[in-house]
Amino acid sequence: MSVKIGFIGAGNMASAMIGGIIANGLYTKDEVVACAPSASTRNKVSAKYGIKVYGTAAEVVRLTDFIVLSVKPNQLQDLFAEDGLKFDDSHLVMSIVAGVKIATLEAYVPDSRIVRVMPNHCCLAGEGAAGYSRGSKATDRDMERVRDVLSSSGIAEEVKESDLDAVTGIAGSSTAFMYMVIDAMADGGVLCGLPREKAIRLAAQSMLGSAKMVLKTGEHPDKLKDSVCSPGGTTIEGVRVLEDSCIRAAFIAAVEASTVKSREMGRK
Ligand SMILES: NC(=O)c1ccc[n+]([C@@H]2O[C@H](COP(=O)([O-])OP(=O)(O)OC[C@H]3O[C@@H](n4cnc5c(N)ncnc54)[C@H](OP(=O)(O)O)[C@@H]3O)[C@@H](O)[C@H]2O)c1
């Protein structure tokens, strides 16, 4: 097959993943296709990435055996009712549809193999963090293909399906928490006299650098924190203020709240 991967849905997440796959050389633009009902989405995505974008899912499913399901949860029913849409045992379906369980997807496409993924939108910047879970028929080779796609724009961890809600909390929703931290740090910089734009850039780069230190050194974050707190110095003063504000408890509770919400939504 000359087409290596096809996206059903060409919205925000599909676009981010297509961008990562092409930019990182996993597949060429001729090896990636997508579909979307609206002409405006089709034109936008084909102009941006130079890929072929079709009007129906049936065309994408005919062209390739590796499908990324990237529609909204409430669009799934209409999608699977589409005339001429035929999934068979050649198809690997990687679903990024939030909250929709493997069992539900397997009922829609009983002959195909499913891998369920929870990505986050940082794959747009090549720094995604995703969790993925194996469906009952997925093979080791299927898992490898999914891992390759996710790794082309970030990191990916295989988890049990029941843990995907926690991945939503720590990697999906948490991007909003991190933006709030950057914004608040920038406010601090402005309060102390820095121009807003410079404060935002410095706060964002400090977060990026700290994250890279954790991932690259493999050190525990607490050890890295200790290594920059000199006795009686500036950093430990700030750390004391954060501890007084119960910042750790707030983050733990935020991740837990998002996880619980994801579980509730999955039950509906
Ligand atoms: N955004 C995130 O940060 C994030 C994170 C994790 C998981 N997710 C999951 O990723 C999925 C996609 O999210 P998104 O933010 O990319 O949504 P989105 O921007 O609304 O994209 C949905 C896409 O699906 C297309 N579509 C709708 N019905 C279709 C059909 N019957 N056949 C083919 N395409 C169809 C839409 O086409 P038109 O453009 O023509 O309407 C649109 O391009 C969702 O299930 C979401 O839960 C999103």
The ligand as an SDF file (V2000), in Angstrom:
LIG
                    3D

 48 52  0  0  0  0  0  0  0  0999 V2000
   -7.9560   18.5290   21.3290 N   0  0  0  0  0  0  0  0  0  0  0  0
   -7.3020   17.8800   22.2730 C   0  0  0  0  0  0  0  0  0  0  0  0
   -6.4730   18.4430   23.0120 O   0  0  0  0  0  0  0  0  0  0  0  0
   -7.5280   16.3870   22.4520 C   0  0  0  0  0  0  0  0  0  0  0  0
   -6.7260   15.6620   23.3460 C   0  0  0  0  0  0  0  0  0  0  0  0
   -6.9400   14.2820   23.4720 C   0  0  0  0  0  0  0  0  0  0  0  0
   -7.9210   13.6450   22.7080 C   0  0  0  0  0  0  0  0  0  0  0  0
   -8.6910   14.3790   21.8560 N   0  0  0  0  0  0  0  0  0  0  0  0
   -9.7220   13.6800   21.0790 C   0  0  0  0  0  0  0  0  0  0  0  0
   -9.3770   13.8060   19.7190 O   0  0  0  0  0  0  0  0  0  0  0  0
  -10.5730   13.7660   18.9340 C   0  0  0  0  0  0  0  0  0  0  0  0
  -10.5230   14.9150   17.9530 C   0  0  0  0  0  0  0  0  0  0  0  0
  -10.4780   16.1260   18.6740 O   0  0  0  0  0  0  0  0  0  0  0  0
  -10.2100   17.5040   17.9430 P   0  0  0  0  0  0  0  0  0  0  0  0
   -9.9320   18.4860   19.0040 O   0  0  0  0  0  0  0  0  0  0  0  0
   -9.2490   17.2930   16.8440 O   0  0  0  0  0  0  0  0  0  0  0  0
  -11.6670   17.7580   17.3020 O   0  0  0  0  0  0  0  0  0  0  0  0
  -12.0340   18.6290   16.0230 P   0  0  0  0  0  0  0  0  0  0  0  0
  -11.0320   19.6890   15.7900 O   0  0  0  0  0  0  0  0  0  0  0  0
  -13.4760   19.0020   16.1740 O   0  0  0  0  0  0  0  0  0  0  0  0
  -11.9020   17.5720   14.8280 O   0  0  0  0  0  0  0  0  0  0  0  0
  -12.9000   16.6200   14.5280 C   0  0  0  0  0  0  0  0  0  0  0  0
  -12.7730   16.3240   13.0510 C   0  0  0  0  0  0  0  0  0  0  0  0
  -13.6600   15.2530   12.7280 O   0  0  0  0  0  0  0  0  0  0  0  0
  -14.2410   15.5440   11.4700 C   0  0  0  0  0  0  0  0  0  0  0  0
  -15.4620   14.7510   11.3070 N   0  0  0  0  0  0  0  0  0  0  0  0
  -16.6380   14.8960   11.9250 C   0  0  0  0  0  0  0  0  0  0  0  0
  -17.5190   13.9460   11.4930 N   0  0  0  0  0  0  0  0  0  0  0  0
  -16.8410   13.2090   10.5660 C   0  0  0  0  0  0  0  0  0  0  0  0
  -17.2000   12.0970    9.7510 C   0  0  0  0  0  0  0  0  0  0  0  0
  -18.4180   11.5300    9.8100 N   0  0  0  0  0  0  0  0  0  0  0  0
  -16.2810   11.6030    8.9010 N   0  0  0  0  0  0  0  0  0  0  0  0
  -15.0310   12.1410    8.8430 C   0  0  0  0  0  0  0  0  0  0  0  0
  -14.6350   13.1940    9.5980 N   0  0  0  0  0  0  0  0  0  0  0  0
  -15.5440   13.7170   10.4500 C   0  0  0  0  0  0  0  0  0  0  0  0
  -14.4810   17.0210   11.5260 C   0  0  0  0  0  0  0  0  0  0  0  0
  -14.6580   17.4960   10.2050 O   0  0  0  0  0  0  0  0  0  0  0  0
  -15.0270   19.0340    9.8660 P   0  0  0  0  0  0  0  0  0  0  0  0
  -13.7990   19.8140   10.1840 O   0  0  0  0  0  0  0  0  0  0  0  0
  -15.3230   18.9730    8.4220 O   0  0  0  0  0  0  0  0  0  0  0  0
  -16.1880   19.3820   10.7430 O   0  0  0  0  0  0  0  0  0  0  0  0
  -13.1600   17.4880   12.1520 C   0  0  0  0  0  0  0  0  0  0  0  0
  -12.1890   17.6470   11.1490 O   0  0  0  0  0  0  0  0  0  0  0  0
  -11.7360   13.8720   19.9020 C   0  0  0  0  0  0  0  0  0  0  0  0
  -12.3520   12.6200   20.0580 O   0  0  0  0  0  0  0  0  0  0  0  0
  -11.1050   14.3020   21.2020 C   0  0  0  0  0  0  0  0  0  0  0  0
  -11.7850   13.7430   22.2900 O   0  0  0  0  0  0  0  0  0  0  0  0
   -8.5070   15.7260   21.6960 C   0  0  0  0  0  0  0  0  0  0  0  0
  1  2  1  0
  2  3  2  0
  2  4  1  0
  4  5  1  0
  4 48  2  0
  5  6  2  0
  6  7  1  0
  7  8  2  0
  8  9  1  0
  8 48  1  0
  9 10  1  0
  9 46  1  0
 10 11  1  0
 11 12  1  0
 11 44  1  0
 12 13  1  0
 13 14  1  0
 14 15  2  0
 14 16  1  0
 14 17  1  0
 17 18  1  0
 18 19  2  0
 18 20  1  0
 18 21  1  0
 21 22  1  0
 22 23  1  0
 23 24  1  0
 23 42  1  0
 24 25  1  0
 25 26  1  0
 25 36  1  0
 26 27  1  0
 26 35  1  0
 27 28  2  0
 28 29  1  0
 29 30  1  0
 29 35  2  0
 30 31  1  0
 30 32  2  0
 32 33  1  0
 33 34  2  0
 34 35  1  0
 36 37  1  0
 36 42  1  0
 37 38  1  0
 38 39  2  0
 38 40  1  0
 38 41  1  0
 42 43  1  0
 44 45  1  0
 44 46  1  0
 46 47  1  0
M  CHG  2   8   1  16  -1
M  END
$$$$
